[in-house]
Amino acid sequence: MSRKQILTLYKTKLQLCRYMGYQCGRWNSYDVLPQRMNKRMVNRYIKKNIMGDFLWNHVRMQYKYNLYEQDPDIINDAIDDAFVALRYINYVMELYKSKHGLLTS
């Protein structure tokens, strides 16, 4: 069951990041540098159209970090963290839509 959850979370995050400008195969270790972001950095990345790249590089790094984990408690904590991250990605997605005039209300 957890494998399906993990793959679904991974695919969902990839779709959102691709919508925000990420193109498959683009990997840049420099996009992973800041651990914390403020709203100014988010707005700057959205304006430069590299928000998807930045988010996906972080997601990819976290999934690779936990790829061979065997402890069920750590796996469950990582899944919980992935759901929290998805919530934040959805929030950034709404900011991206509003900055690019893509909101349909």
BALUM-501001 format. One line per field, with one value per residue: residue number from 1; residue in three letters; x, y, z of N, C-alpha, C in turn. Coordinates in nm, 3 decimals. Example, Ala and Ser with C-alpha at 12.3 -4.5 7.8 and 13.67 -1.06 7.14 Angstrom:
REM residues 2
num <- 1 / 2
residuo <- ALA / SER
n.east <- 1.319 / 1.285
n.north <- -0.569 / -0.225
n.up <- 0.780 / 0.708
ca.east <- 1.230 / 1.367
ca.north <- -0.450 / -0.106
ca.up <- 0.780 / 0.714
c.east <- 1.320 / 1.290
c.north <- -0.330 / 0.003
c.up <- 0.780 / 0.787
This chain:
REM residues 105
num <- 1 / 2 / 3 / 4 / 5 / 6 / 7 / 8 / 9 / 10 / 11 / 12 / 13 / 14 / 15 / 16 / 17 / 18 / 19 / 20 / 21 / 22 / 23 / 24 / 25 / 26 / 27 / 28 / 29 / 30 / 31 / 32 / 33 / 34 / 35 / 36 / 37 / 38 / 39 / 40 / 41 / 42 / 43 / 44 / 45 / 46 / 47 / 48 / 49 / 50 / 51 / 52 / 53 / 54 / 55 / 56 / 57 / 58 / 59 / 60 / 61 / 62 / 63 / 64 / 65 / 66 / 67 / 68 / 69 / 70 / 71 / 72 / 73 / 74 / 75 / 76 / 77 / 78 / 79 / 80 / 81 / 82 / 83 / 84 / 85 / 86 / 87 / 88 / 89 / 90 / 91 / 92 / 93 / 94 / 95 / 96 / 97 / 98 / 99 / 100 / 101 / 102 / 103 / 104 / 105
residuo <- MET / SER / ARG / LYS / GLN / ILE / LEU / THR / LEU / TYR / LYS / THR / LYS / LEU / GLN / LEU / CYS / ARG / TYR / MET / GLY / TYR / GLN / CYS / GLY / ARG / TRP / ASN / SER / TYR / ASP / VAL / LEU / PRO / GLN / ARG / MET / ASN / LYS / ARG / MET / VAL / ASN / ARG / TYR / ILE / LYS / LYS / ASN / ILE / MET / GLY / ASP / PHE / LEU / TRP / ASN / HIS / VAL / ARG / MET / GLN / TYR / LYS / TYR / ASN / LEU / TYR / GLU / GLN / ASP / PRO / ASP / ILE / ILE / ASN / ASP / ALA / ILE / ASP / ASP / ALA / PHE / VAL / ALA / LEU / ARG / TYR / ILE / ASN / TYR / VAL / MET / GLU / LEU / TYR / LYS / SER / LYS / HIS / GLY / LEU / LEU / THR / SER
n.east <- 0.083 / 0.192 / 0.381 / 0.229 / 0.115 / 0.344 / 0.440 / 0.222 / 0.219 / 0.469 / 0.429 / 0.221 / 0.343 / 0.539 / 0.381 / 0.269 / 0.501 / 0.596 / 0.396 / 0.460 / 0.685 / 0.901 / 1.112 / 1.146 / 1.443 / 1.607 / 1.846 / 1.992 / 2.226 / 2.265 / 2.020 / 1.919 / 2.012 / 1.909 / 1.764 / 1.550 / 1.280 / 1.163 / 0.877 / 0.953 / 1.164 / 1.019 / 0.844 / 1.035 / 1.146 / 0.918 / 0.871 / 1.099 / 1.042 / 1.138 / 1.047 / 0.930 / 1.150 / 1.315 / 1.151 / 1.111 / 1.373 / 1.427 / 1.229 / 1.307 / 1.561 / 1.494 / 1.343 / 1.540 / 1.716 / 1.579 / 1.545 / 1.638 / 1.550 / 1.455 / 1.328 / 1.008 / 0.889 / 1.034 / 0.981 / 0.703 / 0.698 / 0.832 / 0.645 / 0.434 / 0.562 / 0.587 / 0.322 / 0.273 / 0.455 / 0.339 / 0.109 / 0.220 / 0.334 / 0.103 / 0.005 / 0.204 / 0.159 / -0.088 / -0.008 / 0.162 / -0.022 / -0.176 / 0.012 / 0.074 / -0.164 / -0.347 / -0.560 / -0.884 / -1.176
n.north <- -0.120 / 0.126 / 0.171 / 0.233 / 0.472 / 0.631 / 0.637 / 0.762 / 1.013 / 1.105 / 1.118 / 1.307 / 1.537 / 1.572 / 1.634 / 1.880 / 2.036 / 2.027 / 2.172 / 2.418 / 2.489 / 2.311 / 2.097 / 1.767 / 1.588 / 1.797 / 1.883 / 2.047 / 2.105 / 2.341 / 2.456 / 2.360 / 2.479 / 2.687 / 2.625 / 2.725 / 2.928 / 3.252 / 3.464 / 3.651 / 3.528 / 3.319 / 3.460 / 3.574 / 3.345 / 3.250 / 3.459 / 3.440 / 3.203 / 2.959 / 2.817 / 2.563 / 2.402 / 2.442 / 2.341 / 2.073 / 1.974 / 1.972 / 1.789 / 1.559 / 1.518 / 1.457 / 1.220 / 1.051 / 1.044 / 0.893 / 0.649 / 0.381 / 0.314 / 0.112 / 0.095 / 0.088 / 0.292 / 0.524 / 0.537 / 0.582 / 0.832 / 0.979 / 0.963 / 1.108 / 1.358 / 1.401 / 1.440 / 1.681 / 1.841 / 1.832 / 1.978 / 2.235 / 2.268 / 2.281 / 2.523 / 2.699 / 2.658 / 2.782 / 3.047 / 3.073 / 3.048 / 3.278 / 3.481 / 3.451 / 3.499 / 3.292 / 3.204 / 3.087 / 3.204
n.up <- 0.000 / 0.080 / -0.117 / -0.345 / -0.259 / -0.235 / -0.501 / -0.625 / -0.497 / -0.587 / -0.868 / -0.877 / -0.770 / -0.965 / -1.190 / -1.112 / -1.087 / -1.349 / -1.471 / -1.371 / -1.513 / -1.513 / -1.698 / -1.801 / -1.726 / -1.669 / -1.448 / -1.185 / -0.954 / -0.823 / -0.790 / -0.556 / -0.334 / -0.126 / 0.189 / 0.324 / 0.226 / 0.153 / 0.094 / -0.093 / -0.235 / -0.349 / -0.516 / -0.688 / -0.811 / -0.939 / -1.115 / -1.277 / -1.393 / -1.295 / -1.084 / -1.086 / -1.154 / -0.928 / -0.717 / -0.802 / -0.803 / -0.528 / -0.441 / -0.580 / -0.469 / -0.202 / -0.234 / -0.343 / -0.130 / 0.059 / -0.064 / -0.021 / 0.230 / 0.506 / 0.750 / 0.889 / 1.044 / 0.985 / 0.714 / 0.717 / 0.843 / 0.648 / 0.440 / 0.553 / 0.567 / 0.295 / 0.216 / 0.347 / 0.211 / -0.042 / 0.005 / 0.041 / -0.211 / -0.363 / -0.267 / -0.360 / -0.627 / -0.663 / -0.617 / -0.837 / -1.048 / -1.003 / -1.043 / -1.311 / -1.427 / -1.463 / -1.319 / -1.294 / -1.209
ca.east <- 0.000 / 0.272 / 0.448 / 0.135 / 0.106 / 0.468 / 0.443 / 0.119 / 0.271 / 0.578 / 0.373 / 0.145 / 0.439 / 0.602 / 0.285 / 0.259 / 0.627 / 0.600 / 0.306 / 0.527 / 0.800 / 1.006 / 1.119 / 1.211 / 1.582 / 1.684 / 1.891 / 2.095 / 2.248 / 2.263 / 1.881 / 1.881 / 2.087 / 1.843 / 1.679 / 1.428 / 1.246 / 1.064 / 0.785 / 1.026 / 1.232 / 0.917 / 0.800 / 1.144 / 1.154 / 0.801 / 0.892 / 1.201 / 0.986 / 1.220 / 0.991 / 0.913 / 1.283 / 1.359 / 1.071 / 1.135 / 1.507 / 1.413 / 1.151 / 1.392 / 1.666 / 1.435 / 1.309 / 1.665 / 1.774 / 1.506 / 1.515 / 1.669 / 1.512 / 1.384 / 1.255 / 0.871 / 0.857 / 1.094 / 0.906 / 0.574 / 0.727 / 0.864 / 0.519 / 0.366 / 0.632 / 0.557 / 0.189 / 0.288 / 0.522 / 0.241 / 0.023 / 0.294 / 0.347 / -0.027 / -0.001 / 0.291 / 0.091 / -0.188 / 0.067 / 0.208 / -0.137 / -0.218 / 0.114 / 0.070 / -0.300 / -0.409 / -0.670 / -1.019 / -1.272
ca.north <- 0.000 / 0.248 / 0.192 / 0.304 / 0.610 / 0.701 / 0.663 / 0.861 / 1.143 / 1.140 / 1.158 / 1.430 / 1.647 / 1.592 / 1.703 / 2.020 / 2.104 / 2.043 / 2.283 / 2.542 / 2.517 / 2.210 / 2.006 / 1.642 / 1.574 / 1.912 / 1.869 / 2.144 / 2.096 / 2.476 / 2.492 / 2.298 / 2.544 / 2.741 / 2.532 / 2.799 / 3.030 / 3.350 / 3.495 / 3.727 / 3.431 / 3.248 / 3.550 / 3.588 / 3.221 / 3.244 / 3.557 / 3.387 / 3.079 / 2.845 / 2.762 / 2.420 / 2.341 / 2.447 / 2.247 / 1.935 / 1.935 / 1.939 / 1.666 / 1.451 / 1.495 / 1.389 / 1.082 / 0.975 / 1.030 / 0.788 / 0.541 / 0.247 / 0.308 / -0.011 / 0.110 / 0.132 / 0.418 / 0.632 / 0.543 / 0.648 / 0.974 / 1.039 / 0.977 / 1.222 / 1.478 / 1.418 / 1.501 / 1.822 / 1.908 / 1.846 / 2.090 / 2.357 / 2.279 / 2.329 / 2.665 / 2.768 / 2.648 / 2.890 / 3.172 / 3.072 / 3.078 / 3.417 / 3.568 / 3.436 / 3.528 / 3.169 / 3.168 / 3.095 / 3.211
ca.up <- 0.000 / 0.089 / -0.245 / -0.432 / -0.208 / -0.267 / -0.645 / -0.657 / -0.452 / -0.677 / -0.997 / -0.858 / -0.756 / -1.095 / -1.277 / -1.069 / -1.121 / -1.495 / -1.502 / -1.333 / -1.595 / -1.512 / -1.812 / -1.759 / -1.763 / -1.624 / -1.309 / -1.152 / -0.810 / -0.766 / -0.758 / -0.431 / -0.226 / -0.007 / 0.262 / 0.359 / 0.128 / 0.194 / -0.015 / -0.195 / -0.319 / -0.426 / -0.624 / -0.783 / -0.888 / -1.026 / -1.222 / -1.367 / -1.443 / -1.254 / -0.961 / -1.106 / -1.145 / -0.789 / -0.637 / -0.841 / -0.756 / -0.387 / -0.430 / -0.629 / -0.371 / -0.085 / -0.269 / -0.357 / 0.003 / 0.131 / -0.158 / 0.031 / 0.371 / 0.538 / 0.877 / 0.861 / 1.112 / 0.907 / 0.589 / 0.744 / 0.867 / 0.518 / 0.366 / 0.614 / 0.521 / 0.153 / 0.206 / 0.386 / 0.099 / -0.149 / 0.042 / 0.011 / -0.357 / -0.411 / -0.234 / -0.456 / -0.756 / -0.666 / -0.637 / -0.976 / -1.133 / -0.987 / -1.102 / -1.455 / -1.476 / -1.506 / -1.231 / -1.354 / -1.100
c.east <- 0.087 / 0.345 / 0.358 / 0.120 / 0.228 / 0.473 / 0.339 / 0.161 / 0.379 / 0.525 / 0.295 / 0.237 / 0.507 / 0.509 / 0.275 / 0.386 / 0.641 / 0.508 / 0.373 / 0.660 / 0.911 / 0.998 / 1.198 / 1.354 / 1.669 / 1.720 / 2.005 / 2.111 / 2.247 / 2.121 / 1.837 / 1.939 / 2.003 / 1.751 / 1.547 / 1.406 / 1.149 / 0.979 / 0.855 / 1.099 / 1.134 / 0.872 / 0.909 / 1.156 / 1.036 / 0.820 / 0.994 / 1.157 / 1.077 / 1.169 / 0.974 / 1.044 / 1.329 / 1.284 / 1.104 / 1.273 / 1.504 / 1.338 / 1.238 / 1.501 / 1.612 / 1.399 / 1.434 / 1.729 / 1.709 / 1.478 / 1.534 / 1.637 / 1.427 / 1.298 / 1.115 / 0.833 / 0.913 / 1.021 / 0.773 / 0.592 / 0.758 / 0.738 / 0.439 / 0.429 / 0.602 / 0.419 / 0.193 / 0.354 / 0.426 / 0.145 / 0.091 / 0.312 / 0.216 / -0.043 / 0.084 / 0.228 / -0.015 / -0.121 / 0.114 / 0.094 / -0.177 / -0.117 / 0.112 / -0.070 / -0.374 / -0.524 / -0.802 / -1.119 / -1.409
c.north <- 0.126 / 0.276 / 0.267 / 0.449 / 0.690 / 0.735 / 0.766 / 1.000 / 1.193 / 1.191 / 1.289 / 1.550 / 1.677 / 1.668 / 1.850 / 2.097 / 2.123 / 2.156 / 2.417 / 2.562 / 2.415 / 2.125 / 1.883 / 1.635 / 1.691 / 1.894 / 1.966 / 2.143 / 2.234 / 2.520 / 2.438 / 2.372 / 2.596 / 2.639 / 2.597 / 2.907 / 3.129 / 3.385 / 3.572 / 3.632 / 3.354 / 3.334 / 3.567 / 3.464 / 3.206 / 3.340 / 3.509 / 3.256 / 2.959 / 2.783 / 2.612 / 2.345 / 2.333 / 2.344 / 2.103 / 1.888 / 1.899 / 1.807 / 1.547 / 1.417 / 1.419 / 1.244 / 0.997 / 0.949 / 0.913 / 0.664 / 0.402 / 0.232 / 0.183 / 0.001 / 0.163 / 0.265 / 0.537 / 0.648 / 0.614 / 0.796 / 1.046 / 1.058 / 1.093 / 1.353 / 1.507 / 1.479 / 1.648 / 1.900 / 1.929 / 1.961 / 2.223 / 2.376 / 2.328 / 2.478 / 2.746 / 2.766 / 2.757 / 3.025 / 3.183 / 3.107 / 3.224 / 3.514 / 3.563 / 3.459 / 3.406 / 3.125 / 3.186 / 3.091 / 3.239
c.up <- 0.000 / -0.042 / -0.343 / -0.389 / -0.250 / -0.416 / -0.687 / -0.614 / -0.547 / -0.810 / -0.986 / -0.847 / -0.889 / -1.189 / -1.241 / -1.105 / -1.271 / -1.538 / -1.473 / -1.405 / -1.595 / -1.638 / -1.770 / -1.811 / -1.720 / -1.477 / -1.287 / -1.002 / -0.745 / -0.731 / -0.623 / -0.311 / -0.109 / 0.059 / 0.301 / 0.255 / 0.192 / 0.072 / -0.127 / -0.290 / -0.406 / -0.543 / -0.730 / -0.871 / -0.983 / -1.143 / -1.323 / -1.433 / -1.414 / -1.124 / -0.972 / -1.096 / -1.001 / -0.704 / -0.673 / -0.798 / -0.608 / -0.368 / -0.469 / -0.528 / -0.249 / -0.116 / -0.284 / -0.220 / 0.078 / 0.047 / -0.097 / 0.180 / 0.397 / 0.665 / 0.850 / 0.928 / 1.033 / 0.774 / 0.609 / 0.772 / 0.735 / 0.433 / 0.421 / 0.569 / 0.374 / 0.133 / 0.246 / 0.273 / -0.017 / -0.121 / 0.010 / -0.139 / -0.416 / -0.382 / -0.332 / -0.594 / -0.770 / -0.683 / -0.781 / -1.071 / -1.124 / -1.050 / -1.254 / -1.513 / -1.523 / -1.418 / -1.303 / -1.241 / -1.154
